[in-house]
Amino acid sequence: MQHTPGQQTPGSEPRLWLSHHHADQLDRCAVIGGRHVCRRCLWFWPATVGITVLTLAGIRWPAAADPLLLVLLPVPVVVEWWCEQLGLVRYAPVRQVLLSLVAAPAVGVGLARYLESPGDRLFWTVVAVYAVVCAVPVAIRWGRRR
């Protein structure tokens, strides 16, 4: 049997590129050029960077809406995260991509705010709050395993 670069051979680890998933989570990846790429990252980061560039160029929603939109747009993806971590819903690729694209504008604008002012309080408050909120279901899941 001939091995093609990027192809997984029996007993070998999958060839990962831009993926933080382990072999048991390859369903969360797309295969591009024989390499596994995180599906969420594949859609989320280009959209986020695009929004960041547009925001830095002055093409954005009114800045007065930032406190509301930076907090609310990530809510659906965070609810999905909680539900998946607690076993209330199963992974669904289409849902994951759509919800990631809903959150991307908030992250893009937040990143632009950070790039313009690294000490931006709104940016860091949103990051800190969502980091804690997203860590809670992981801690709950780990507690259940004991």
N, C-alpha and C positions, 0 to 999 in steps of 0.2 A: 504494500500500500504506500503510495507516494504522499508525502506531507506537503501541503501548501502553506506558505507563510500566513499566519493569522488563524489557521484552522486548528481546532482542538482535536488532539489525538487521544485515543483511549488512555486513561490514567493521567493525562496532563491537566494542568490548571488552565482555565480559560484565559485567553489573551485579553487583558483589560486595557482600555485607554479611556481616560476621563471617566473612570468609574470607581466608586468607593464601595461597591457591593462585593460580597463574597460569592463563591460559587453557588450557594444555595439560594441566592437572590437574583440570578441571571434573568428571571422573568421581568425584572425591573429595568432591564437594559435593552437597547436596540443594538443590532449588529451592523457595523459599518466597516466595510473593508476587512471583514473577518475579525474585527475587534469589538468587544462589548463596551458600549457607552451608556452611562446612566441616562435613562429616558427623560427624567425630570430635568436634569442638567442640560440635556440636548436642546430642550425648548426654552427652559427658564432663563439660562444665562444669555443667550443671544438676544432675547426679548428685553431682559434687564439692561444689558449694555446698550442696546438701541435706544431705550428710554432715557438712559443716563446721558448719552450723547445729545439727544434731542433737547433734554432739559438744560444741559450746559449751553446749548445753542439758543436758548430762550423759547423753545417750542414746548410749552407745558401747560397744565391746568393752572388756574390762579394760585399763587403761592399761599394765599390765605386758606386754601382748602387742604394744605399739607397736613396739619394736625389731624384732621378727620380721615383723610384718605390713606395716610401712612399707617394709621391704626386699623382701619376697617377692611381695606383690601386684602390683607393677609388672613383675615379671620376664617374664610372657608378652607384654606389649605391647612390651617392649624387645627380646625375641627376634624378634618380628614385625618391628620396626623394622630390626634388623640384617639379617634375611632379605630384606626389601624393598630396602633400600639396596644390598645386595650382589647383587641380581638372582636370589636363590634362590627367591623366591615372587613371584607377581603380586599386585597389590592386590585385595583382596576386601572389599567393603563390610560384609557381615555379620560377617566375622571381625574387622574393624577395630572395629566398634561393640561387639561382645561383649568383646573384650580391653580396650577402653577402659573399659567398665563394671566389669571386674575390677580395674583399677588405680584407679578413681575413689575408692573408700573409703580407700585409703592416702593419696591426695593430699588428700582432704577432712579426714582426721584430722591429717595433717601441717600443713595450712593452719590448722586450729584450734590446734594446738600453737604455730605461729608467731604467730597473733593473740594468744594468751595470753602468749607470751614470745618476742618477736622474735629473741632470741639463742639460741633452743632448739638445742642441739648436734645432737640426733638429726635434726631437720628439715634443718638446713644440711648435715649429713654426707650424708644421703640425696640431697639436691638436687645437691651437688657430685659425688658418685660417679656418679649417673645422668647428669649433664650430660657428664661425661668419657666414660662408657661409650657414650652415644648419639652423641657426636661422632666416635668412632673409625671406624665404618663410613662416615660421610660423608667423612672424610679419605681412607679407602681408595678410595672411589668416585672422588673428585677425582683421586687419584694415578693411577688407571687411565686417566683421560681424557687425560692428558699424553702 
